[in-house]
């Protein structure tokens, strides 16, 4: 008979794998690899996500790794910007290419009606072949010279989010930077020509997901990656004896790896502050392991969330001028909860006041020169 996992057991397993039960002492590249990347549509949010997961997290180390091209920011899952390692960017971006193209062209199907997307992609490749960083607006305006009847924003977003694998360059995404987004092709930024891994979902991608998010349903995995080929990859792991199964309270099958952590459901869970759009919540179709259905909308509204006893119990905001963190409860909290929240909020506020250091790249040079703007 297949064992059942209670909601609390499932919650604690998720917290453990997301480093939200105990902060990890692993280096940032290893942490980002384990997590399968961090949602980074809002450039500063990964800093809080990593602060809540990594012991003695130094925000300037993340900036340095972006500048050194060890970590990169690019469009991936759910057509949003993710912070991933350079190696994952290189191998995962081709897997998502068809999905990114379909979703972007579907969003702008009326604007792009009659336009051959392969021709648009070729024009965009030619435009960015000189290796000069450009903003989305500059790319769009340059492409609009060929298609004057289409809005530059549509052309630029179609190019950088879907048709050409591109990277958002630092200082965008570095500590407390307000720099706008500029882009280069992924192959240019990483100076790589080796062939990426084959596309689609393979057994290793399933393993990676379960290490960071399991136990989970196949529907959860599909919601995270959006890729085709899931049944075959799961079947291959089953045949190899690499998967075990559980059932949740609703009788759904939960897939997992045999040696993955599944802590005692009574393991205490500390207060944790999550950034906007954190993958600990968004990485599932069924998000009730962390957030009640009544509050599900907060996860896609850009609200920052507070976990109390492992579940979303409040939202939080910060005043950038004073560094004050304000918590807004979603349900009644005990005096002990208030004390734990206030203590963690004070630590977070101190972290957010960490001063900025000057931008530099790995060689100590100034940022790369951008291409001239298109009038």
C-alpha positions in Angstrom: 0.0 0.0 0.0 1.3 3.4 -1.0 2.2 5.6 2.1 0.4 8.8 2.6 2.0 12.2 3.3 0.0 14.6 5.5 0.0 18.3 4.5 2.4 19.0 7.3 4.8 16.3 6.2 4.7 17.7 2.7 5.3 21.2 4.0 8.3 20.2 6.0 9.8 18.3 3.0 9.4 21.4 0.8 11.0 23.7 3.4 13.9 21.4 3.8 14.6 21.2 0.1 14.2 24.9 -0.3 16.7 25.6 2.5 13.9 27.3 4.4 13.9 24.9 7.3 17.7 25.3 7.9 19.8 27.8 6.0 22.5 26.2 3.9 26.2 26.8 4.1 26.8 25.9 0.4 28.3 28.4 -2.0 26.0 30.5 -4.1 26.5 28.6 -7.4 25.7 25.3 -5.7 22.7 26.8 -4.0 21.3 28.3 -7.2 22.0 25.0 -9.0 20.1 23.1 -6.3 17.2 25.4 -6.4 16.9 25.2 -10.2 17.3 29.0 -10.3 15.4 31.8 -8.6 12.6 33.9 -10.0 14.2 37.2 -10.8 11.6 39.2 -12.8 12.0 41.9 -10.1 15.8 42.4 -10.1 16.3 42.8 -6.4 14.1 40.0 -5.1 16.7 37.1 -5.4 18.7 38.9 -2.7 16.0 38.4 -0.1 15.4 34.9 -1.4 19.0 33.9 -0.9 19.3 35.8 2.4 16.5 33.6 3.7 18.2 30.4 2.5 22.0 30.9 2.9 23.9 31.4 6.1 26.0 34.6 6.2 24.8 35.6 2.7 26.8 38.4 1.2 24.8 40.4 -1.4 28.0 41.6 -3.0 29.0 38.0 -3.7 25.9 37.6 -5.8 26.8 40.8 -7.7 30.3 39.6 -8.3 29.1 36.2 -9.7 26.8 38.1 -12.1 29.7 40.3 -13.2 32.0 37.3 -13.6 29.3 35.5 -15.6 29.1 32.6 -13.2 25.4 33.4 -12.7 23.2 35.0 -15.4 19.7 36.4 -15.7 17.5 35.4 -18.7 14.0 34.4 -19.7 13.2 30.8 -18.8 10.3 29.1 -16.9 6.9 30.8 -17.2 8.4 33.3 -19.7 9.9 35.2 -16.8 13.4 36.2 -15.9 15.3 33.7 -13.8 18.6 33.8 -12.0 20.5 30.6 -12.9 24.1 29.3 -13.3 25.8 29.9 -16.6 25.8 26.1 -17.2 22.1 25.8 -16.6 21.4 28.9 -18.8 23.4 27.3 -21.6 21.6 23.9 -21.4 18.2 25.0 -20.3 17.5 27.9 -22.6 17.3 25.7 -25.8 14.9 23.4 -24.0 12.5 26.4 -23.4 13.0 27.9 -26.8 9.8 26.5 -28.4 7.7 27.3 -25.3 9.0 30.8 -25.1 8.4 31.4 -28.8 4.9 30.0 -28.7 3.8 32.0 -25.7 5.4 35.2 -26.8 4.0 34.9 -30.4 0.7 33.9 -28.9 0.6 37.0 -26.7 1.3 39.2 -29.7 -0.5 37.2 -32.4 -2.5 40.2 -33.6 0.4 42.6 -33.6 2.6 40.1 -35.5 0.0 38.8 -37.9 1.6 38.2 -41.3 5.1 38.5 -40.0 7.4 35.5 -40.4 9.0 35.0 -36.9 12.0 33.3 -38.5 12.7 36.5 -40.5 12.3 38.6 -37.3 14.7 36.3 -35.5 17.2 36.6 -38.2 17.0 40.4 -38.2 17.4 40.4 -34.4 20.4 38.1 -34.6 22.0 40.3 -37.2 21.4 43.4 -35.1 23.0 41.9 -32.0 25.9 40.3 -33.9 28.2 43.3 -33.2 28.4 42.4 -29.5 27.2 45.8 -28.2 24.6 45.7 -25.4 21.2 47.2 -26.3 18.0 47.9 -24.4 14.8 46.3 -25.3 13.6 49.7 -26.6 16.7 50.1 -28.8 16.3 46.6 -30.2 12.6 47.3 -30.9 13.1 50.6 -32.6 15.9 49.2 -34.8 13.6 46.3 -35.9 10.7 48.7 -36.4 12.8 50.2 -39.3 11.9 47.0 -41.1 8.3 46.7 -39.8 7.2 50.3 -39.2 3.6 49.2 -38.7 4.4 47.2 -35.5 5.0 48.7 -32.1 8.7 48.7 -31.2 7.9 47.3 -27.8 6.3 44.2 -29.4 9.3 43.6 -31.7 11.8 44.1 -28.9 10.1 41.9 -26.4 9.6 39.2 -29.0 13.3 39.3 -29.9 14.8 39.2 -26.4 12.2 37.1 -24.6 11.7 34.4 -27.2 13.4 34.5 -30.6 17.0 35.1 -29.6 18.5 33.6 -26.4 19.6 36.7 -24.6 21.0 37.7 -21.2 20.2 40.7 -19.1 23.5 42.3 -18.3 24.9 43.7 -15.0 24.7 46.1 -13.4 21.0 45.1 -13.8 20.3 42.6 -11.0 23.3 43.6 -8.9 22.9 44.8 -5.3 20.5 47.7 -5.0 21.1 48.7 -8.6 18.4 50.6 -10.4 20.0 50.1 -13.8 17.7 49.4 -16.8 17.9 46.1 -18.7 20.3 45.8 -21.6 20.9 42.6 -23.5 23.4 40.5 -25.3 23.0 37.0 -26.9 23.7 34.2 -24.4 26.4 32.8 -26.6 28.2 36.1 -26.8 28.0 36.8 -23.0 29.2 33.3 -22.1 31.6 32.9 -25.1 30.4 29.3 -25.5 30.0 27.3 -28.6 29.7 23.7 -27.2 26.4 22.0 -28.0 23.7 22.3 -25.3 22.0 19.3 -23.9 19.1 17.9 -25.9 15.8 19.6 -25.5 12.6 18.6 -23.7 12.2 17.0 -20.3 14.8 14.3 -19.5 15.4 12.1 -16.4 17.9 14.5 -15.0 15.5 17.5 -15.2 13.0 15.5 -13.2 15.6 14.6 -10.6 16.6 18.2 -10.4 13.0 19.3 -9.8 12.4 16.7 -7.1 15.6 17.4 -5.2 14.4 21.0 -4.9 10.6 20.8 -4.9 9.6 17.2 -4.1 7.6 15.3 -3.3 5.4 16.6 -6.1 2.8 15.5 -8.6 3.6 15.3 -12.3 1.2 18.3 -12.7 3.4 20.3 -10.3 6.5 19.5 -12.4 4.7 20.5 -15.6 3.6 23.8 -14.0 7.2 24.5 -13.1 8.9 23.8 -16.4 6.1 23.8 -18.9 8.0 21.4 -21.2 6.8 18.5 -23.2 8.1 14.9 -22.7 7.3 14.6 -19.0 5.6 11.1 -19.1 8.5 9.5 -20.9 11.1 11.0 -18.5 9.1 9.8 -15.4 8.6 6.4 -16.9 12.3 6.1 -17.5 13.1 6.9 -13.9 10.4 4.4 -12.7 11.8 1.7 -14.9 15.3 2.4 -13.4 13.9 2.1 -9.9 14.9 5.7 -9.1 11.4 6.9 -8.1 9.2 6.2 -5.1 5.6 7.2 -4.7 3.4 8.6 -2.0 -0.2 9.8 -1.9 -1.5 13.1 -0.5 -4.7 13.6 1.4 -6.6 13.8 -1.8 -5.2 10.5 -3.1 -3.0 12.1 -5.8 0.3 10.4 -6.5 3.4 12.3 -5.3 6.7 11.4 -7.0 10.0 11.6 -5.1 13.6 10.4 -4.9 14.3 7.7 -2.4 17.2 9.5 -0.6 15.6 13.0 -0.6 14.9 14.6 2.9 11.5 14.1 4.4 11.7 15.6 7.9 9.5 14.6 10.8 6.2 16.6 10.4 6.7 18.0 13.9 10.1 19.6 13.1 9.9 23.2 14.1 9.9 25.7 11.2 11.4 29.2 11.8 9.9 32.4 10.5 11.1 33.1 6.9 10.6 36.1 4.7 10.1 35.3 1.0 10.6 37.8 -1.9 8.0 38.5 -4.5 7.3 35.6 -6.9 9.4 33.1 -4.9 9.7 29.7 -6.6 9.0 28.0 -3.3 5.4 29.0 -4.0 5.3 29.3 -7.8 7.1 26.1 -8.4 3.9 24.1 -8.0 0.5 23.7 -9.6 -1.0 23.0 -6.1 0.5 25.6 -3.8 -1.5 24.7 -0.7 1.6 23.1 0.8 2.7 26.6 1.7 -0.2 29.0 1.1 -3.9 28.7 1.6 -6.2 28.7 -1.4 -7.8 31.9 -0.1 -4.5 33.7 -0.4 -3.3 32.0 -3.6 -3.7 35.2 -5.5 -1.0 36.9 -3.4 1.6 34.6 -5.0 1.1 36.1 -8.5 0.3 39.6 -7.4 3.9 40.4 -6.4 3.3 40.3 -2.7 6.2 39.4 -0.4 5.3 36.7 1.9 6.1 35.7 5.5 6.2 32.0 6.6 5.1 31.2 10.1 5.3 27.6 11.1 6.0 26.9 7.4 2.9 28.5 6.0 2.2 31.9 4.6 0.7 34.0 7.5 1.6 37.6 6.5 2.9 39.9 3.8 5.7 42.4 4.2 6.8 45.6 2.7 9.9 47.8 3.2 10.4 51.6 3.2 13.5 52.1 1.1 14.2 55.5 2.7 14.3 54.2 6.3 14.9 50.5 5.7 12.0 49.7 8.0 10.2 46.3 7.4 6.5 46.3 8.0 4.5 43.1 8.4 0.8 42.7 7.6 -0.7 39.6 9.2 -3.2 37.5 7.2 -4.5 35.7 10.2 -4.4 36.0 14.0 -0.9 35.4 15.4 0.3 34.4 18.9 2.6 36.6 21.0 5.4 34.1 20.3 4.7 34.4 16.6 4.9 38.2 16.8 8.2 38.0 18.7 9.7 35.7 16.1 8.5 37.8 13.2 9.8 41.0 14.7 13.2 39.5 15.4 13.5 38.2 11.8 12.2 41.5 10.4 14.9 43.4 12.3 17.6 41.1 10.9 16.1 41.5 7.4 16.0 45.3 7.8 19.7 45.3 8.8 20.5 43.3 5.7 18.6 45.6 3.4 20.6 48.5 4.7 23.9 46.9 3.5 25.7 49.7 1.5 26.3 49.5 -2.2 29.7 49.0 -3.7 30.8 50.4 -7.1 29.9 48.3 -10.1 32.8 46.5 -11.8 33.2 43.5 -14.0 35.4 40.5 -13.3 38.5 42.4 -14.6 37.7 45.6 -12.7 36.7 47.4 -15.9 33.7 49.7 -16.4 30.5 48.4 -17.7 30.5 47.4 -21.4 29.8 50.2 -23.8 26.2 50.1 -25.1 25.2 50.4 -28.7 24.1 53.9 -29.7 20.4 54.5 -29.3 18.2 54.3 -32.4 16.5 57.7 -32.9 
